Amino acid sequence: MTATTALQGALRLTDWGLIRAQGPDAASFLHGQLTQDTNSLREGTARLAGYCSAKGRLMASFIVWRGDADTLYLACSADLLAPTLKRLSMFVLRAKCKLSDASADLPLYGLAGTEAAAWLGDAAPTTLWASANLGTGQVIRLPDVDGTPRWLLAQPAEVPAPTLPALAANDWAALEVRSGVVRITAATVEQFVPQMVNLELVGGVNFQKGCYPGQEIVARSQYRGTLKRRSLVFHSAAPLAIGQEVFHSDDPAQPAGLVALAASRPDGGSSALVEIKLSALDGGSLHAGAADGPLLQRGNLPYPIPADQG
């Protein structure tokens, strides 16, 4: 497995896209749609957020930050940008907010390692989810992974790419998996209530804000009963794919979980963030694709799961 502490460089994130919400009502409009409090989002900060169906299932997930007083940006999986933009636009109605695809105007880059920190210099935010201006672009501090610092950079298309070593897409994906922060993709739309992918544990759900689609179900999942599903890191000697089902060795008839994110390794294996029944962690073994498929070995999350939840 690639040593994440050695990863250095930059990668153009072609599998990410960017939505621009612009206008005096942009923050209040998004506040009524997302799991996050965007009304209080200040310049200089970013937050995670989810966009749920009426049944509380995640249709998209975002990194949200404020570009200026009237502009918010939402970074999401590129394969969900068009349908998400279309759906959000249906609810703008009379709000003074214009939604648009900013992916071509502001391409996104993933930056990792001490060389990236040196390249960013004083512009590098040091606090988790802080954002800062970098020339005409903006840079957001992402969670570190095994000591490797990471940033998300959005900058105008005419600005040259960061002068850093090329970071392999699989290496960035491995950092994303091991961060434990989910990114909903087309393969996992409406598969998870936010808590199933630990979104509230990483700050992506605000339980004090007002209503949003699916809010009642999300709140009920939090406050009534014990959560029965969570997402954990697993490793396999075989390739894994986002959306692939996971089975317990003692229950071949029905899946015990679903791969939420996956990254291939140079040895041909994979690491994955897997949404799993907590009961499936007791005894037996977990396998990809079928109860006799490739074995999954549990890895480590960088944050704790509540003691009564695995």
Stockholm file with secondary structure:
# STOCKHOLM 1.0

chainA/1-310         MTATTALQGALRLTDWGLIRAQGPDAASFLHGQLTQDTNSLREGTARLAGYCSAKGRLMASFIVWRGDADTLYLACSADLLAPTLKRLSMFVLRAKCKLSDASADLPLYGLAGTEAAAWLGDAAPTTLWASANLGTGQVIRLPDVDGTPRWLLAQPAEVPAPTLPALAANDWAALEVRSGVVRITAATVEQFVPQMVNLELVGGVNFQKGCYPGQEIVARSQYRGTLKRRSLVFHSAAPLAIGQEVFHSDDPAQPAGLVALAASRPDGGSSALVEIKLSALDGGSLHAGAADGPLLQRGNLPYPIPADQG
#=GR chainA/1-310 SS CCCGGGCCEEEECTTEEEEEEESTTHHHHHHTTBSSCCTTCCTTBEEEEEEECTTSCEEEEEEEEEEETTEEEEEEEHHHHHHHHHHHHHTTTTSSCEEEECTTTSCEEEEEHHHHHHHHGGGSCCSTTBEEEETTEEEEEEEEETTEEEEEEECCTTSCCCSSCBCCHHHHHHHHHHHTCCCCCGGGTTCCCGGGGTTTTTTCCCSSSCCCTTHHHHHHHHHSSCCCEEEEEEEESSCCCTTCEEEETTBTTSCCEEEEEEEECTTSCEEEEEEEEGGGGSSSCEEESSTTSSEEEECCCSSCCCTTCC
#=GC SS_cons         CCCGGGCCEEEECTTEEEEEEESTTHHHHHHTTBSSCCTTCCTTBEEEEEEECTTSCEEEEEEEEEEETTEEEEEEEHHHHHHHHHHHHHTTTTSSCEEEECTTTSCEEEEEHHHHHHHHGGGSCCSTTBEEEETTEEEEEEEEETTEEEEEEECCTTSCCCSSCBCCHHHHHHHHHHHTCCCCCGGGTTCCCGGGGTTTTTTCCCSSSCCCTTHHHHHHHHHSSCCCEEEEEEEESSCCCTTCEEEETTBTTSCCEEEEEEEECTTSCEEEEEEEEGGGGSSSCEEESSTTSSEEEECCCSSCCCTTCC
//
